Amino acid sequence: MGMYEPIKGGEDDFETRNRNSLMRIDNGDVESAIQISNTNNACTVIMNKEVEEKDPLVLSPSNSNKHHHHHRHNQPPQQQRQQQRQPRLVSLDVFRGLTVALMILVDDVGGLVPAINHSPWNGLTLADLVMPFFLFIVGVALGLTYKKLSCRTSATKKATLRALKLLLVGIVLQGGFFHGINNLTYGVDIRLMRLMGVLQRIALAYIVAAACEIWLKGEDDTGTKLLALKKYRFQWVVVLVLSVIYLSLLYGLYVPDWEYQIPVETSSSAPKIFSVKCGTRGNTGPACNAVGMIDRKVLGIRHLYLKPVYARTKQCSINSPDYGPLPSDAPSWCQAPFDPEGILSSVMAITTCLVGLHYGHIIVHFKDHWDRILHWTIVSSCLVVLGLGLDFFGMHINKALYTFSYMCVTGGAAGLLFTAIYVMVDVCGFRRVNMVFEWMGKHALMIYVLAACNVLPVMLQGFYWKQPQNNILSLIGIGK
């Protein structure tokens, strides 16, 4: 996916339910579980419980923090049982589950309905919201997970280990080892292995945001609620620095001419070599942008994504906005590799995660849910307006480059959607209608691995009768 941040509900035994999870990750503490009751059609919210982190994409309840564990032993058993039974904040799960469902929708239907597929270059579609939504929710979760810390060094080690695990899973799943449902072979030439990807980007954003939350915040909460947010001012300095670095490199780096080659599989002749003329600075088109140049120089062009999104532009496809044959006058760069989760674009992706982190801080410091809703709505609306304004004045919304305007619009959209889900689920208690999304949110990583990365289809295709073509997927019309 053009993977994409990053809470468990209620009364179940979470430790037992997650014992067979794909990735086992240590726990941290979070505040704000809620119990909802409806009286005279009003929404009554009783707040303050604990939750913990399971992985960068999913949070679960805490039973391991030493401080709180010791505190619970000093409480009467009846009070402990009451605390364990109180449902927690579930809007994070629902938001994450909705994002997973959106990811599956655009992956499976996007090829049939190009209008919801990723924008060929500039612009914003439904599919372009998936990655920022994941990063945003990872940031929100981190703001809760590291609310209180007993040891910064230990927390940093655990966060680093989680990020490395996620990075490794991403390389294995998206590096080319699983070739897809039309090819039963396994393995990849390391010289051609894709290094970046959705999970890799989430891992990078996670470790940077976690480090900011662990090390770059004040110790004490003083003054009013708004003054309490001053403890995070150095995190906003990081946001400013990352934004300046990104904009400076995108618009300041000189992009020279470059070339690439495509192997000719049907003959023994030498690969075709294509030359791309650039010699420009500040270009944000598909061929001559600094994002692609940095990836080609640092990662190597052979380690980039081989099916670039700009292959669906009118210049490169007669079926645009869908993939199709090249027009007769197609420019030379149409078949060049380009990674939508590259190095420079990931800098702004990290910023989206830090924006989500601020929303988590609001949960920590604003106990009244109407205060939270007001603050979230104001911040989200300002981001959307800023992003649209920048797009109007020429800084185009572009997912492939992860432009500053794209970060603002998608971050604001994530904030508005999260606010709406919070009102519906945690304030008004409409939880039953969202049970499917809640379940998907609790198992986001597993669903992503099995569905979005084609692991489940490849496993099903591996069992066949006499001939590889006689497999389960072929029986239902998939992979023919």
Solvent accessible surface area in square Angstrom, and as a share of the most:
residue,aa,sasa,rsa
1,M,35,0.16
2,G,12,0.12
3,M,0,0.00
4,Y,2,0.01
5,E,0,0.00
6,P,0,0.00
7,I,0,0.00
8,K,1,0.00
9,G,1,0.01
10,G,7,0.06
11,E,130,0.58
12,D,75,0.39
13,D,88,0.45
14,F,21,0.09
15,E,72,0.32
16,T,71,0.41
17,R,89,0.32
18,N,11,0.06
19,R,151,0.55
20,N,147,0.75
21,S,47,0.30
22,L,100,0.50
23,M,12,0.05
24,R,104,0.38
25,I,8,0.04
26,D,68,0.35
27,N,36,0.18
28,G,13,0.12
29,D,5,0.03
30,V,1,0.01
31,E,36,0.16
32,S,1,0.00
33,A,1,0.01
34,I,5,0.02
35,Q,68,0.30
36,I,49,0.25
37,S,50,0.33
38,N,99,0.51
39,T,79,0.46
40,N,142,0.73
41,N,155,0.80
42,A,52,0.40
43,C,44,0.26
44,T,60,0.35
45,V,25,0.15
46,I,92,0.47
47,M,36,0.16
48,N,80,0.41
49,K,26,0.11
50,E,32,0.14
51,V,0,0.00
52,E,5,0.02
53,E,2,0.01
54,K,9,0.04
55,D,9,0.05
56,P,3,0.02
57,L,3,0.01
58,V,5,0.03
59,L,1,0.01
60,S,4,0.02
61,P,19,0.12
62,S,4,0.03
63,N,78,0.40
64,S,59,0.38
65,N,37,0.19
66,K,177,0.75
67,H,125,0.56
68,H,33,0.15
69,H,86,0.38
70,H,122,0.55
71,H,95,0.43
72,R,36,0.13
73,H,124,0.56
74,N,104,0.54
75,Q,24,0.10
76,P,76,0.48
77,P,92,0.58
78,Q,112,0.50
79,Q,75,0.33
80,Q,41,0.18
81,R,116,0.42
82,Q,91,0.40
83,Q,39,0.17
84,Q,114,0.51
85,R,145,0.53
86,Q,55,0.24
87,P,30,0.19
88,R,9,0.03
89,L,0,0.00
90,V,4,0.02
91,S,0,0.00
92,L,0,0.00
93,D,0,0.00
94,V,2,0.01
95,F,0,0.00
96,R,0,0.00
97,G,0,0.00
98,L,52,0.26
99,T,3,0.02
100,V,0,0.00
101,A,26,0.20
102,L,25,0.13
103,M,0,0.00
104,I,46,0.23
105,L,78,0.39
106,V,6,0.03
107,D,61,0.32
108,D,96,0.50
109,V,48,0.28
110,G,0,0.00
111,G,48,0.46
112,L,148,0.74
113,V,64,0.37
114,P,34,0.21
115,A,78,0.61
116,I,37,0.19
117,N,26,0.13
118,H,33,0.15
119,S,11,0.07
120,P,27,0.17
121,W,21,0.07
122,N,71,0.36
123,G,30,0.29
124,L,69,0.34
125,T,31,0.18
126,L,69,0.35
127,A,0,0.00
128,D,0,0.00
129,L,29,0.14
130,V,0,0.00
131,M,1,0.00
132,P,0,0.00
133,F,8,0.03
134,F,2,0.01
135,L,0,0.00
136,F,0,0.00
137,I,1,0.00
138,V,1,0.00
139,G,0,0.00
140,V,0,0.00
141,A,4,0.03
142,L,2,0.01
143,G,1,0.01
144,L,0,0.00
145,T,1,0.01
146,Y,7,0.03
147,K,36,0.15
148,K,115,0.49
149,L,58,0.29
150,S,108,0.70
151,C,63,0.38
152,R,68,0.25
153,T,71,0.41
154,S,42,0.27
155,A,11,0.09
156,T,39,0.23
157,K,139,0.59
158,K,77,0.33
159,A,1,0.00
160,T,53,0.31
161,L,90,0.45
162,R,7,0.03
163,A,8,0.06
164,L,99,0.49
165,K,68,0.29
166,L,0,0.00
167,L,54,0.27
168,L,114,0.57
169,V,30,0.17
170,G,0,0.00
171,I,44,0.22
172,V,56,0.32
173,L,20,0.10
174,Q,26,0.12
175,G,2,0.02
176,G,27,0.25
177,F,43,0.18
178,F,56,0.23
179,H,82,0.37
180,G,15,0.14
181,I,38,0.19
182,N,118,0.61
183,N,66,0.34
184,L,77,0.38
185,T,82,0.48
186,Y,151,0.57
187,G,21,0.20
188,V,41,0.24
189,D,56,0.29
190,I,126,0.64
191,R,150,0.55
192,L,82,0.41
193,M,27,0.12
194,R,30,0.11
195,L,53,0.26
196,M,17,0.08
197,G,0,0.00
198,V,1,0.00
199,L,1,0.01
200,Q,0,0.00
201,R,1,0.00
202,I,0,0.00
203,A,3,0.02
204,L,66,0.33
205,A,0,0.00
206,Y,1,0.00
207,I,44,0.22
208,V,46,0.27
209,A,0,0.00
210,A,0,0.00
211,A,39,0.30
212,C,7,0.04
213,E,1,0.00
214,I,1,0.00
215,W,114,0.40
216,L,63,0.31
217,K,25,0.11
218,G,31,0.30
219,E,131,0.59
220,D,106,0.55
221,D,85,0.44
222,T,94,0.55
223,G,69,0.66
224,T,87,0.51
225,K,88,0.37
226,L,114,0.57
227,L,84,0.42
228,A,8,0.07
229,L,24,0.12
230,K,119,0.51
231,K,25,0.10
232,Y,8,0.03
233,R,131,0.48
234,F,106,0.44
235,Q,8,0.03
236,W,105,0.37
237,V,76,0.43
238,V,32,0.18
239,V,20,0.12
240,L,115,0.57
241,V,73,0.42
242,L,28,0.14
243,S,9,0.06
244,V,81,0.47
245,I,76,0.39
246,Y,0,0.00
247,L,49,0.24
248,S,63,0.41
249,L,59,0.30
250,L,2,0.01
251,Y,79,0.30
252,G,34,0.33
253,L,54,0.27
254,Y,109,0.41
255,V,1,0.01
256,P,51,0.32
257,D,80,0.41
258,W,34,0.12
259,E,106,0.48
260,Y,9,0.03
261,Q,100,0.44
262,I,47,0.24
263,P,94,0.59
264,V,43,0.25
265,E,166,0.74
266,T,135,0.78
267,S,58,0.37
268,S,122,0.79
269,S,69,0.44
270,A,81,0.63
271,P,56,0.35
272,K,123,0.52
273,I,112,0.57
274,F,47,0.19
275,S,62,0.40
276,V,3,0.02
277,K,160,0.68
278,C,25,0.15
279,G,38,0.37
280,T,39,0.22
281,R,145,0.53
282,G,25,0.24
283,N,57,0.29
284,T,36,0.21
285,G,21,0.20
286,P,25,0.16
287,A,13,0.10
288,C,12,0.07
289,N,1,0.01
290,A,1,0.01
291,V,0,0.00
292,G,1,0.01
293,M,21,0.09
294,I,26,0.13
295,D,0,0.00
296,R,33,0.12
297,K,149,0.63
298,V,100,0.57
299,L,26,0.13
300,G,24,0.23
301,I,40,0.20
302,R,117,0.43
303,H,39,0.17
304,L,4,0.02
305,Y,80,0.30
306,L,129,0.64
307,K,112,0.48
308,P,4,0.03
309,V,25,0.14
310,Y,3,0.01
311,A,20,0.16
312,R,3,0.01
313,T,16,0.09
314,K,172,0.73
315,Q,100,0.45
316,C,1,0.01
317,S,2,0.02
318,I,110,0.56
319,N,76,0.39
320,S,33,0.21
321,P,62,0.39
322,D,46,0.24
323,Y,77,0.29
324,G,30,0.29
325,P,81,0.51
326,L,79,0.39
327,P,25,0.16
328,S,126,0.81
329,D,120,0.62
330,A,29,0.23
331,P,41,0.26
332,S,43,0.28
333,W,23,0.08
334,C,3,0.02
335,Q,77,0.34
336,A,0,0.00
337,P,19,0.12
338,F,5,0.02
339,D,0,0.00
340,P,20,0.13
341,E,1,0.01
342,G,0,0.00
343,I,57,0.29
344,L,3,0.02
345,S,0,0.00
346,S,4,0.02
347,V,25,0.14
348,M,0,0.00
349,A,0,0.00
350,I,18,0.09
351,T,0,0.00
352,T,0,0.00
353,C,0,0.00
354,L,6,0.03
355,V,8,0.04
356,G,0,0.00
357,L,1,0.01
358,H,18,0.08
359,Y,0,0.00
360,G,0,0.00
361,H,2,0.01
362,I,0,0.00
363,I,0,0.00
364,V,15,0.08
365,H,22,0.10
366,F,14,0.06
367,K,83,0.35
368,D,64,0.33
369,H,19,0.09
370,W,141,0.49
371,D,47,0.25
372,R,1,0.00
373,I,25,0.13
374,L,111,0.55
375,H,34,0.15
376,W,0,0.00
377,T,52,0.30
378,I,93,0.47
379,V,35,0.20
380,S,0,0.00
381,S,45,0.29
382,C,80,0.48
383,L,28,0.14
384,V,32,0.18
385,V,105,0.61
386,L,84,0.42
387,G,0,0.00
388,L,94,0.47
389,G,27,0.26
390,L,44,0.22
391,D,45,0.23
392,F,164,0.68
393,F,171,0.71
394,G,43,0.41
395,M,39,0.17
396,H,77,0.34
397,I,11,0.06
398,N,1,0.00
399,K,13,0.05
400,A,4,0.03
401,L,1,0.00
402,Y,0,0.00
403,T,3,0.02
404,F,38,0.16
405,S,0,0.00
406,Y,0,0.00
407,M,6,0.03
408,C,1,0.00
409,V,10,0.05
410,T,0,0.00
411,G,0,0.00
412,G,0,0.00
413,A,28,0.22
414,A,0,0.00
415,G,0,0.00
416,L,68,0.34
417,L,56,0.28
418,F,0,0.00
419,T,11,0.06
420,A,58,0.45
421,I,5,0.03
422,Y,1,0.00
423,V,42,0.24
424,M,72,0.32
425,V,1,0.01
426,D,1,0.00
427,V,1,0.00
428,C,31,0.19
429,G,25,0.24
430,F,118,0.49
431,R,70,0.26
432,R,204,0.74
433,V,116,0.67
434,N,10,0.05
435,M,114,0.51
436,V,105,0.60
437,F,62,0.26
438,E,8,0.03
439,W,127,0.45
440,M,23,0.10
441,G,0,0.00
442,K,22,0.09
443,H,42,0.19
444,A,1,0.01
445,L,8,0.04
446,M,75,0.34
447,I,19,0.10
448,Y,4,0.02
449,V,13,0.08
450,L,60,0.30
451,A,42,0.32
452,A,24,0.18
453,C,16,0.09
454,N,59,0.30
455,V,16,0.09
456,L,80,0.40
457,P,30,0.19
458,V,32,0.18
459,M,107,0.48
460,L,60,0.30
461,Q,12,0.05
462,G,42,0.40
463,F,149,0.62
464,Y,104,0.40
465,W,180,0.63
466,K,158,0.67
467,Q,102,0.46
468,P,47,0.29
469,Q,125,0.55
470,N,72,0.37
471,N,7,0.03
472,I,79,0.40
473,L,6,0.03
474,S,21,0.14
475,L,150,0.75
476,I,115,0.58
477,G,47,0.46
478,I,76,0.39
479,G,24,0.23
480,K,185,0.79
